[in-house]
Amino acid sequence: MMDRQDIDQLAQRLVSLVPNGLTQAHQDLRTNFSDVLAQGLRRLDLVTREEFEVQSQVLARTRAKVEALEKRIADLEAGAAT
């Protein structure tokens, strides 16, 4: 997930798009952009990279177990057929 520094950098980029005539509003806009971005990201159902990696490992182990069980069943079925 994005940390506060990433959100602030994105907010700064958005502020840089505001015309120079509104320089007094830049700080207010930057703060508002940061708050809106942070709030929007919190509402999303996101996971951290660490959580994703853990779940990927769990999935890989589960997949290996399923494949082993499928092979075992096939071997048992082959033995029962003879």
JOKA-V363396 format. One line per field, one symbol per residue. ss: DSSP state (H for helix, E for strand, - for the rest). phi: phi as a letter, one per 20 degrees, with the letter a starting at -180 (. if undefined). A space follows every 50 residues. Layout:
ss->???
phi->???
This chain:
ss->---HHHHHHHHHHHHH---HHHHHHHHHHHHHHHHHHHHHHHH-----HH HHHHHHHHHHHHHHHHHHHHHHHHHHHHHHH-
phi->.fefffffffffffffefgffdffegffffffffffffffffffedcfff fffffffffffffffffffffffffffffffe
